[in-house]
Amino acid sequence: MITSLHIGRRNWNGSAPLLWLVAFVLIGLPLLLVLVQAVLPKLFDPVAPSFTPSVAALTRLVSSPRLFRGIVNTILLGLVGATVSTALGTALALVLTLTDLRLRRLWLSLPWVVFATPSYLKGLAWVLLMSPGGYLVYLGVLSPDGASAFFGPPGLLLVMAAALFPVPYFIVRSRLQGLGGEFIDAARMASARPGQTIRRIVVPMLMPAIGLSLLTTFAEVVGDFGMANTIARSMNFGLLTYNIYAATASFPVDFAAAGAQALLLVLLVSGSVAATALGGVDRETRFLSGRNRQLMTYKLGRWQLPALACLALTALIAAVLPLLAIVLRAFTVSLGDALAPGNFSLAAMRSVFDITDVAGQALLWSFVYAFFAAVLAVVFSTLFAYRISLASRATRLLSSGMAMVTVAIPGIILAFGYILLYNRLPGFRDIGLYGSRLLLVIGYVAAALPYCLIFLWAALDRLGASLREASRLSGAGPMQHLRRIVLPLIRRAVAVAFGVTMVRSIFELPMSQFLMPSAGPALPALIVNDFTQDRDAVACALALVALCAVGLVAGIVTLLGKSRHLTTETGS
Amino acid sequence: MNKTILAGTLASCLLGAAASASAADHLVVYSALDTVDAATKAFTAKTGIPVDLVRLSTGELLGKVAAEGDKPQFDVLWVEGSAVMSRLAEQGILKSEPGLADKADYTDLGRRLVPQSQAYFPVSVSTTAIAVNTKKIGEAAPPKSWSDLQNFAGKVAAKDPNLSGPAFQWLAGYFADKGVDAGKAELEKILTNKAISGIPSGGAVNKALITGDAGLAIQQDTSIYALIDQKEPVSVVYPSEGVVAIPSSAGIAAISSHEDQAKAYIQFLLTAEAEKAMLQTEGGDGFFAPVINGVKGKGARVDNTATWQILDDKTASANETDWKQWFRDQFVP
């Protein structure tokens, strides 16, 4: 008995050198190749590459007023944006999980709709809506001066919060679903009022998820490029990611400046991860023991109507208005004539459905890429997250910190790293992957991996150690435990990770641009190219069709899941 | 469940392998111009040579080219702005091809735009002019020169030359005409609103002009003609100081493994047949000024190319980093 336990322990230590190596090649190495140029600016010089070190790019972060302003703006927006969007996401998760709110199914789809709409589309939609000559001014809802006033830090914050609340919502709800009902039942039996129960029982139990949400959203805000390039730019509000983009999209590319600013992002996020760890937010809190009761819901009573009004307002700002702007632009010819009757046309939609056009091909292939990227990312991240969950606390903390850092790094940096790795670095460039469809899929996997890991860790974190001990004492190996016990318990998180990766990959911009296969572009590269070439009607039409296709696929999958569930129930 | 995961993973790997194998050994063209689609279709239809296109906006495309460094993956690069092409030729990334354009029936401007190095060849041309939103400026007299834009300070939109080859071509031409110090001083008096003064793309400049805070824009004329074609309330003004030509040029990679096909491609671009195909393109790039005799630009374009000036690429290229940095520090938030 003692011998078998000893053998069991050796298999349960969470070490996974091969998985770490894969993660390093997928994310670490490409990032390193860009970051190192902050101090080795001539490393990839096409004429005279050299290892001569220089700290000029780093000192310029402080000496250039423009760069320094961008850094300060980014930190401020990150702090406030993370707090507001986490509060919104947490409140939504609490209301939708713990109350009898009406039209629940409709509200459950809201975070997915917002999440599925890429930030560069949302940014553009808000510019179309709120510009002095935009749709809301045209409709008389706003005056031109009122519209201009929107383009300031409060407007940006509103748009950011409305765009980013889905991630905290997913994390908190995932944790909430695993709490089990016994704690809330105990509070009820002790005559605690709903508000007291949520404040003193539920929220403290959710603290790790809230901490994780704050970190993830902070990383999202400071790393977001879509908003920085559209609405923030229109507001004269310089941000770090825009400055990184500007350094990489100019010619000759200023890799040193991009590397120095990316390095700063890494320090910002790793600093906040360390601060959170020191603050104790990541403390052990595991609740799912295998004997949990269902969560009971509270009746909203007279609060039903105000809650519905708040949800409707959130839906209006976060999804309805931006999508409406995209729909209107897709069906109109001229931007200036806005909603004039003669301005409506199907011309842009027709070009999207032209099968001889690259648009149709791009749409189709983007779904194929996204599907395979989602399969690979979910399989890898499930194995990796599981192995890490078995490892020591220090390893878990280090891994989650690294995932956060990767979330904050703008995709453009990772994409550049991929070019340097697979086109310039001896050994890797000989593989011949550069320019292939496979490299684009790998790039999508790398971009989605940190999110998958964060979602899966949030789910794994609530599994009690007793489950593992029970498996181990029954003589099961870690993989058997994963297959038979863990996977059924975290299947929702796996499904969320799959869905998130699919959606992210379909609209993932930097990888699509920089790793464009020579066989043809993916959808996001085409959409953004249309925007920059002033064909925003076609770009909106393309984005609209893609969003509808995502919705259709999601609907079919949900229906299939339901019919399978019904069949299983009937069979049993 | 285990089998499903395994099957999915295997299928992904198989797709990857198949996709890698399907990346055929074709001529690869990198371009930032919309006209590349129509021209390439016509080329393939005529010659049977398949072409793989990588089409991105100028900023992203040049970023990609810079990251690829001395291992470029294109056979042909076709972008706007001669200063950029000049630098790539100096770095040895583009190959000199003497005599390649000898058979081209160039216009006078087209012939003048062929560089001495013959490492890249003008395919079409445009310039930067002033776009005026006639509704927004109301009764005010429209500007006639770059200097007149000082009367509209704070209302003038402009692209960031750091992110746009054509915008840098304009800035370099502006300094060549006014002198660097005087030019800088004048621009500081015109571009006083940072929210609209260093915009990343031509599309965003148009949005600022049509629905945003800008009443006028320093904009590529192809884009202005496209707005006029869309019935937007916009007119074009060619400043009295003169304008600098922005050629779109194509060059061949020094390490191209399809040199003959690449030469055939560029020679085709320099024919009236290709230029006419390019004119079918919808959107801004389709409103170019042709550089081949016998082809007429479309839409409201006026033929005034004979007066356009040619940029001194060497001077522009030598000062590129400094001028771009100055513009960014002055006009980008």
Interface residues (C-beta under 8 A of the other chain):
Chain A: F44 D45 P46 V47 S64 P65 R66 R69 V127 L128 S131 P132 G133 G134 S148 F151 N229 R233 S234 M235 N236 F237 G238 Y245 A246 T248 A249 S250 F251 P252 V253 V333 S334 L335 G336 D337 A338 V358 V368 F372 V375 L376 V379 F416 I419 L420 N423 R424 R429 G432 L433 Y434 G435 S436 R437 L438 V441 I442 R483 L487 Q513 F514 M516 P517 S518 A519 G520 P521 A525 V528 N529 F531 T532 Q533 D534 R535 D536
Chain B: M1 N2 I5 G8 T9 A11 S12 L15 G16 A17 A19 S20 S22 A23 A24 H26 V28 D34 D37 D52 L53 V54 R55 L56 S57 G59 E60 L62 G63 K64 V65 A66 A67 E68 G69 D70 K71 Q73 V84 R87 Q91 G92 I93 K135 D160 N162 L163 G165 N193 K194 A195 I199 P200 S201 G202 G203 A204 N206 K207 A208 I210 T211 G212 D213 S223 A226 L227 Q230 K231 E232 P233 E282 G283 G284 D285 E320 T321 K324 R328 D329 V332 P333
